[in-house]
Amino acid sequence: MTSSGSTDRILTTHVGSLIRPPELVEILKLREYGKPYDEDAYAKVLAKAVADVVRRQAEVGVDIVSDGEFGKSVSWSRYVRERLGGFELREDTANIPAVVPEGTDKRRFPEFYAEYETKQGFVGTLGNWVCVGPVEYVGQAALQRDIDNLKAAVAGVDVVDAFLPVVAPASVVPWRRDEYYDSEEEFVFAVADALNVEYRTIVDAGLIVQVDDAYLPMMYDTLGSPEDLGEYRAWAELRIEALVRALDGIPQDRCRYHVCWGSWNAPHTGDVALQDIIDLILRVPAGAYLIEQANPRHEHEWRVWEHVELPAGRKVIPGLVSHATNVVEHPELVAERIVRLAEIVGRENVLAGTDCGFAQGPFVQRVHPSIQWAKLQALADGARLATERLFG
């Protein structure tokens, strides 16, 4: 199996997070609230849920599948709080970021966000996650459970490959709250070294590791401005350097790097332009880059590849269906989006993907479950149409 694309067709995949079944969500709520639950029952429900979601992905035509991120706790990034030692969660209300970070959007649309953030269905508390000791990886048991569940599920279906999404250093703790390390660089590199354990374990198990890094673009709207990218670029460059360090020992063709502008379905008027960060993205030694292209704020940016050279041996996995609307994209539109990009970077360098996850962790879903599967079916159907046009 390989993650490096195909020489005779357009392969399909997605970003990773899929909508959890109700029986799994109920147990996860108990865990998040610190209430009693049956650990054996949880393990059985989780294993069955992963098997079911992998089978469903295969049925609709997804070639490179995930476990839906079902083994993660509260979100795509904060799951790692249970897997890193050296941090302390403080249940206070000072300096706690909102569901959506402060920025241009929230200044322009305060009434919208006042309503929007009350309806996100978040469970638990963000709190302040403070570094109080040496950062180390302690999540081996949970990670091995996720690996075992995904490998067992894949063994029963016909797919090309499988991946587990993980968090990037920049997205672990985007705002430094550190009482232990002497410098920001020392702190960020310590996080990177700990995450390297997770990355290596996944790849050593024969799976693809996908590094999710939504905060890399998102922090622009908090730190940057159209007039001065200096503070943001300094923040981002340090964390890209940390990610390169975290990927030490990871074969390029077994790694994917996903960036997006946040999965919330909102205006996104403060998003950084892809052309302003593409050089940072391409510094990451990944075999494939997953970048939003169905998002109406960023679809036009496929043209960035007209003047940016894709490094040899790398692939692009554009988002072709959106998590942010219940409108199901037509397969013809999916095919058009694939073909126009393939004509620039080469048909062998394009895989079909999604903009972001259909669920923001277990407790927030971006579309109805039935729409999620319709979109993945449209993705597969569009990839087949594109294959006919590109490969004959």
Secondary structure, DSSP 8 states (H G I E B T S, - for coil): --SS--SSS--B---S-----HHHHHHHHHHHHT----HHHHHHHHHHHHHHHHHHHHHHT-SEE--TTTT-SSSTTGGGGGTEEEEEEE---TT---SS-SSHHHHH-HHHHHHHGGGS---S---EEEEEEEEEE--HHHHHHHHHHHHHHHTTS--SEEEEEEE-HHHH-SS--BSS-SSHHHHHHHHHHHHHHHHHHHHHTT-EEEEE-THHHHTHHHH--SS--HHHHHHHHHHHHHHHHHTTT--GGGEEEEE-S-SS-S--TT---GGGTHHHHTTS--SEEEE--SSTTTGGGGGGGGTS---TT-EEEEEEE-SS-S----HHHHHHHHHHHHHHH-GGGB-BEESS-SBSSSS-BSS-HHHHHHHHHHHHHHHHHHHHHHH-
